Amino acid sequence: MPLRPPRLQTAAGTDTGRIRRHNEDHIGEDGHLGLLVLADGMGGHAGGEVASRMAVETMLQTLKETLPHTGGGRHDTLEALRGAVIRANRGIHEAAGRDAACAGMGTTLAVVLFRKGRVFLAHVGDSRIYRFRNDRLQRLTSDHTLVQELVDRGLCPPEQARTAAGGNLLTRALGIEPRVQVDTREERLQPGDLYLLCSDGLSDMVDDDAIEALIRQHRNTPDTLAARLIARANDCGGRDNISVMIAAEPAHRTWYHRLLSGARRRP
């Protein structure tokens, strides 16, 4: 039986943008697992496309193999996510060493996994994961960039981070080093939650307030929301490839889900 919430609505889209000639982003989804994966490649046309595709394919295949054997425990699930990212990093790094055309290639990675009423996240780089809950947008990831480090240390005001020079200089990415540090976290899924994964082609072009406004307007139509987010990024310049993935839990559970929830709360 599917592990994801049975009523979860998903939508996704990717676009080259208005400046780049090739799309180095890659997205993938496994509906049975409740898994969404987004990667933004770097290292030139050939290398970036290879790295992002390898990251997504490795995550999908590895978690398809490992998740059925975790038993659904929270710790085991997070470790399965982390292990899949480490495996993807190793594969990309080794491939870059074998092929001169792909030397130095790497990719960001954003992963969301829905499992048994919980949401598990994994993240490397500056692709982002947001949650829209109670009519408010919250960023759940912190960019692994030089500018974000300066903000964290109090050396750059947060309001200047989006326009600061070198804002896209990554401090972490898959494939660059033999080992990678992976950020993971776990959240409880609530009715009405909407999760958004995006590459920096969206977040660099469209600020959080504008993203929040679009979600409010198109919350109940994820396909339309994905298309509108991409269109807005292009309207604002489209300087990079743009990818978005959306997963939305309906706001009202059926009587069956409410009954199950009540039964679980009884002593």
Buried (B, 14 or more C-beta within 10 A) or exposed (E): EEBBBEEBBBBBBBBBBBEBEEBBBBBBBBEEBBBBBBBBBBBBBBBBBBBBBBBBBBBBBBBBEBBEEBEEEEEBBBBBBBBBBBBBBBBBBEBBEEEEEBEEBBBBBBBBBBBEBBBBBBBBBBBBBBBBBEEEBEBBBBBBBBBBBBBEEEEBEEEEBEEBEEBBEBBBBBBBEEEBEBBBEBBEBEBBBBBBBBBBBBBBBBEBEBBBBBBEEBBEBBBBBBBBBBBBBBEBEBBBBBBBBBBBBBEEBEEEBEEEEEEEEEE
